[in-house]
Amino acid sequence: MFNDPLIHEETKLKIAEREREAESQRLHQQLGYSDRKAARWVFALIALVIAMVLVTVLL
């Protein structure tokens, strides 16, 4: 019913691909690259703008 050698080969390829992705992700984290870095900057910018608006309104 199934072609076992092909299934096993595909499984091995998927595992190898996931291992490469995990290693790449680990290296990026060690170097300080993160998907959240941009979100942190955006949040900080929004907080700064809100603080400036509040100070302007209150004065």
The first five atom37 places (N, CA, C, CB, O) and aatype in JSON, in Angstrom:
{
  "aatype": [12, 13, 2, 3, 14, 10, 9, 8, 6, 6, 16, 11, 10, 11, 9, 0, 6, 1, 6, 1, 6, 0, 6, 15, 5, 1, 10, 8, 5, 5, 10, 7, 18, 15, 3, 1, 11, 0, 0, 1, 17, 19, 13, 0, 10, 9, 0, 10, 19, 9, 0, 12, 19, 10, 19, 16, 19, 10, 10],
  "atom_mask": [
    [1, 1, 1, 1, 1],
    [1, 1, 1, 1, 1],
    [1, 1, 1, 1, 1],
    [1, 1, 1, 1, 1],
    [1, 1, 1, 1, 1],
    [1, 1, 1, 1, 1],
    [1, 1, 1, 1, 1],
    [1, 1, 1, 1, 1],
    [1, 1, 1, 1, 1],
    [1, 1, 1, 1, 1],
    [1, 1, 1, 1, 1],
    [1, 1, 1, 1, 1],
    [1, 1, 1, 1, 1],
    [1, 1, 1, 1, 1],
    [1, 1, 1, 1, 1],
    [1, 1, 1, 1, 1],
    [1, 1, 1, 1, 1],
    [1, 1, 1, 1, 1],
    [1, 1, 1, 1, 1],
    [1, 1, 1, 1, 1],
    [1, 1, 1, 1, 1],
    [1, 1, 1, 1, 1],
    [1, 1, 1, 1, 1],
    [1, 1, 1, 1, 1],
    [1, 1, 1, 1, 1],
    [1, 1, 1, 1, 1],
    [1, 1, 1, 1, 1],
    [1, 1, 1, 1, 1],
    [1, 1, 1, 1, 1],
    [1, 1, 1, 1, 1],
    [1, 1, 1, 1, 1],
    [1, 1, 1, 0, 1],
    [1, 1, 1, 1, 1],
    [1, 1, 1, 1, 1],
    [1, 1, 1, 1, 1],
    [1, 1, 1, 1, 1],
    [1, 1, 1, 1, 1],
    [1, 1, 1, 1, 1],
    [1, 1, 1, 1, 1],
    [1, 1, 1, 1, 1],
    [1, 1, 1, 1, 1],
    [1, 1, 1, 1, 1],
    [1, 1, 1, 1, 1],
    [1, 1, 1, 1, 1],
    [1, 1, 1, 1, 1],
    [1, 1, 1, 1, 1],
    [1, 1, 1, 1, 1],
    [1, 1, 1, 1, 1],
    [1, 1, 1, 1, 1],
    [1, 1, 1, 1, 1],
    [1, 1, 1, 1, 1],
    [1, 1, 1, 1, 1],
    [1, 1, 1, 1, 1],
    [1, 1, 1, 1, 1],
    [1, 1, 1, 1, 1],
    [1, 1, 1, 1, 1],
    [1, 1, 1, 1, 1],
    [1, 1, 1, 1, 1],
    [1, 1, 1, 1, 1]
  ],
  "atom_positions": [
    [[0.82, -1.19, 0.0], [0.0, 0.0, 0.0], [0.87, 1.26, 0.0], [-0.94, -0.01, 1.2], [0.64, 2.17, -0.8]],
    [[1.86, 1.32, 0.88], [2.75, 2.47, 0.92], [4.13, 2.06, 0.42], [2.84, 3.05, 2.35], [4.54, 0.91, 0.55]],
    [[4.83, 3.02, -0.14], [6.19, 2.76, -0.58], [7.12, 3.11, 0.58], [6.54, 3.6, -1.88], [7.54, 4.26, 0.71]],
    [[7.44, 2.15, 1.41], [8.18, 2.37, 2.65], [9.52, 3.08, 2.46], [8.42, 1.07, 3.32], [9.81, 4.0, 3.23]],
    [[10.35, 2.72, 1.49], [11.63, 3.44, 1.36], [11.45, 4.94, 1.12], [12.45, 2.85, 0.22], [12.23, 5.74, 1.63]],
    [[10.44, 5.32, 0.34], [10.21, 6.74, 0.09], [9.73, 7.46, 1.34], [9.2, 6.93, -1.04], [10.14, 8.59, 1.6]],
    [[8.88, 6.82, 2.12], [8.38, 7.43, 3.34], [9.53, 7.66, 4.32], [7.28, 6.54, 3.99], [9.63, 8.72, 4.93]],
    [[10.39, 6.66, 4.45], [11.52, 6.79, 5.36], [12.5, 7.86, 4.88], [12.24, 5.45, 5.5], [13.06, 8.6, 5.69]],
    [[12.69, 7.95, 3.58], [13.6, 8.97, 3.03], [13.04, 10.37, 3.26], [13.83, 8.73, 1.52], [13.78, 11.28, 3.64]],
    [[11.74, 10.54, 3.03], [11.11, 11.84, 3.28], [11.21, 12.22, 4.75], [9.65, 11.83, 2.83], [11.45, 13.38, 5.09]],
    [[11.01, 11.23, 5.61], [11.1, 11.49, 7.05], [12.51, 11.93, 7.42], [10.71, 10.24, 7.84], [12.68, 12.87, 8.2]],
    [[13.5, 11.27, 6.88], [14.89, 11.64, 7.17], [15.18, 13.06, 6.67], [15.87, 10.64, 6.51], [15.86, 13.82, 7.36]],
    [[14.67, 13.41, 5.5], [14.89, 14.75, 4.96], [14.21, 15.81, 5.83], [14.37, 14.84, 3.51], [14.78, 16.87, 6.09]],
    [[12.98, 15.53, 6.27], [12.27, 16.48, 7.13], [13.0, 16.69, 8.46], [10.83, 16.0, 7.4], [13.12, 17.81, 8.94]],
    [[13.48, 15.59, 9.04], [14.22, 15.69, 10.31], [15.48, 16.51, 10.12], [14.57, 14.28, 10.85], [15.79, 17.36, 10.95]],
    [[16.21, 16.27, 9.05], [17.44, 17.02, 8.78], [17.13, 18.51, 8.58], [18.16, 16.46, 7.54], [17.87, 19.37, 9.05]],
    [[16.04, 18.81, 7.88], [15.65, 20.2, 7.66], [15.31, 20.9, 8.97], [14.45, 20.28, 6.69], [15.73, 22.03, 9.22]],
    [[14.55, 20.21, 9.82], [14.19, 20.78, 11.13], [15.42, 20.99, 11.99], [13.19, 19.88, 11.86], [15.51, 21.98, 12.72]],
    [[16.39, 20.07, 11.93], [17.62, 20.23, 12.7], [18.4, 21.45, 12.22], [18.49, 18.98, 12.59], [18.94, 22.2, 13.04]],
    [[18.45, 21.66, 10.9], [19.14, 22.85, 10.37], [18.43, 24.13, 10.81], [19.2, 22.79, 8.84], [19.09, 25.1, 11.19]],
    [[17.09, 24.12, 10.78], [16.34, 25.3, 11.22], [16.56, 25.58, 12.7], [14.84, 25.11, 10.94], [16.71, 26.74, 13.1]],
    [[16.59, 24.53, 13.51], [16.81, 24.7, 14.95], [18.21, 25.25, 15.21], [16.61, 23.37, 15.69], [18.38, 26.12, 16.06]],
    [[19.21, 24.75, 14.49], [20.57, 25.24, 14.67], [20.68, 26.7, 14.24], [21.56, 24.38, 13.86], [21.35, 27.5, 14.9]],
    [[20.03, 27.05, 13.14], [20.04, 28.43, 12.68], [19.38, 29.35, 13.7], [19.33, 28.55, 11.32], [19.89, 30.43, 13.98]],
    [[18.25, 28.92, 14.25], [17.55, 29.71, 15.26], [18.42, 29.89, 16.5], [16.21, 29.05, 15.63], [18.47, 30.98, 17.07]],
    [[19.09, 28.82, 16.92], [19.95, 28.89, 18.11], [21.1, 29.88, 17.88], [20.5, 27.49, 18.45], [21.43, 30.66, 18.77]],
    [[21.7, 29.85, 16.7], [22.79, 30.78, 16.41], [22.3, 32.22, 16.37], [23.45, 30.41, 15.08], [22.98, 33.13, 16.84]],
    [[21.11, 32.43, 15.8], [20.55, 33.78, 15.77], [20.32, 34.31, 17.18], [19.25, 33.81, 14.98], [20.57, 35.48, 17.46]],
    [[19.84, 33.46, 18.07], [19.6, 33.89, 19.44], [20.9, 34.19, 20.15], [18.82, 32.82, 20.21], [20.97, 35.14, 20.94]],
    [[21.94, 33.41, 19.89], [23.24, 33.67, 20.51], [23.82, 35.0, 20.05], [24.22, 32.53, 20.19], [24.46, 35.7, 20.82]],
    [[23.58, 35.34, 18.79], [24.11, 36.59, 18.25], [23.25, 37.79, 18.61], [24.24, 36.49, 16.75], [23.62, 38.93, 18.33]],
    [[22.11, 37.54, 19.23], [21.25, 38.63, 19.66], [20.17, 39.01, 18.67], [0.0, 0.0, 0.0], [19.45, 39.98, 18.88]],
    [[20.06, 38.25, 17.58], [18.99, 38.52, 16.63], [17.72, 37.89, 17.15], [19.35, 37.98, 15.21], [17.72, 36.75, 17.62]],
    [[16.64, 38.62, 17.06], [15.38, 38.11, 17.57], [14.23, 38.69, 16.77], [15.22, 38.43, 19.08], [14.3, 39.81, 16.27]],
    [[13.17, 37.91, 16.66], [11.98, 38.4, 15.97], [11.28, 39.46, 16.8], [11.01, 37.25, 15.67], [10.52, 40.27, 16.27]],
    [[11.52, 39.46, 18.1], [10.83, 40.39, 19.0], [11.53, 41.74, 19.1], [10.71, 39.77, 20.37], [10.97, 42.68, 19.67]],
    [[12.72, 41.85, 18.56], [13.48, 43.09, 18.71], [12.73, 44.27, 18.07], [14.87, 42.95, 18.07], [12.66, 45.34, 18.67]],
    [[12.17, 44.08, 16.9], [11.43, 45.15, 16.23], [10.18, 45.5, 17.03], [11.05, 44.73, 14.78], [9.82, 46.67, 17.14]],
    [[9.52, 44.5, 17.57], [8.31, 44.76, 18.35], [8.64, 45.58, 19.6], [7.63, 43.43, 18.76], [7.86, 46.45, 20.0]],
    [[9.79, 45.31, 20.21], [10.2, 46.09, 21.38], [10.41, 47.55, 21.02], [11.49, 45.51, 21.98], [9.99, 48.44, 21.77]],
    [[11.04, 47.81, 19.88], [11.27, 49.19, 19.45], [9.97, 49.9, 19.15], [12.18, 49.21, 18.22], [9.8, 51.07, 19.5]],
    [[9.05, 49.22, 18.5], [7.74, 49.82, 18.19], [7.0, 50.15, 19.48], [6.89, 48.87, 17.31], [6.44, 51.24, 19.62]],
    [[7.0, 49.22, 20.44], [6.34, 49.46, 21.72], [6.97, 50.64, 22.45], [6.4, 48.21, 22.59], [6.26, 51.47, 23.01]],
    [[8.3, 50.72, 22.44], [9.0, 51.83, 23.1], [8.66, 53.16, 22.42], [10.53, 51.59, 23.08], [8.45, 54.17, 23.09]],
    [[8.59, 53.16, 21.1], [8.26, 54.39, 20.37], [6.83, 54.84, 20.68], [8.42, 54.17, 18.85], [6.59, 56.03, 20.89]],
    [[5.9, 53.9, 20.71], [4.52, 54.25, 21.04], [4.43, 54.79, 22.46], [3.59, 53.02, 20.87], [3.73, 55.78, 22.7]],
    [[5.12, 54.17, 23.4], [5.1, 54.64, 24.79], [5.69, 56.05, 24.88], [5.89, 53.67, 25.7], [5.18, 56.88, 25.62]],
    [[6.74, 56.32, 24.13], [7.37, 57.64, 24.13], [6.41, 58.69, 23.56], [8.68, 57.62, 23.33], [6.3, 59.79, 24.11]],
    [[5.74, 58.36, 22.49], [4.8, 59.3, 21.89], [3.64, 59.58, 22.84], [4.26, 58.75, 20.55], [3.23, 60.73, 22.99]],
    [[3.12, 58.54, 23.49], [2.02, 58.75, 24.46], [2.49, 59.62, 25.61], [1.5, 57.39, 24.99], [1.75, 60.49, 26.06]],
    [[3.71, 59.39, 26.1], [4.24, 60.2, 27.2], [4.38, 61.66, 26.77], [5.6, 59.66, 27.67], [4.06, 62.56, 27.55]],
    [[4.84, 61.9, 25.56], [5.0, 63.26, 25.06], [3.64, 63.96, 24.94], [5.72, 63.25, 23.7], [3.5, 65.13, 25.27]],
    [[2.64, 63.22, 24.45], [1.31, 63.79, 24.3], [0.74, 64.14, 25.67], [0.37, 62.8, 23.57], [0.16, 65.21, 25.85]],
    [[0.9, 63.25, 26.65], [0.4, 63.52, 28.0], [1.09, 64.73, 28.62], [0.61, 62.3, 28.89], [0.43, 65.55, 29.25]],
    [[2.38, 64.85, 28.45], [3.1, 66.0, 29.01], [2.63, 67.28, 28.33], [4.64, 65.82, 28.84], [2.46, 68.3, 28.99]],
    [[2.43, 67.23, 27.03], [1.97, 68.4, 26.3], [0.56, 68.82, 26.74], [1.99, 68.13, 24.79], [0.28, 70.0, 26.9]],
    [[-0.3, 67.85, 26.93], [-1.68, 68.16, 27.33], [-1.73, 68.7, 28.76], [-2.56, 66.89, 27.21], [-2.48, 69.63, 29.04]],
    [[-0.94, 68.13, 29.64], [-0.98, 68.55, 31.03], [-0.3, 69.88, 31.27], [-0.33, 67.5, 31.89], [-0.6, 70.55, 32.26]],
    [[0.6, 70.29, 30.41], [1.25, 71.58, 30.59], [0.5, 72.6, 29.83], [2.72, 71.56, 30.15], [0.87, 73.77, 29.84]]
  ]
}
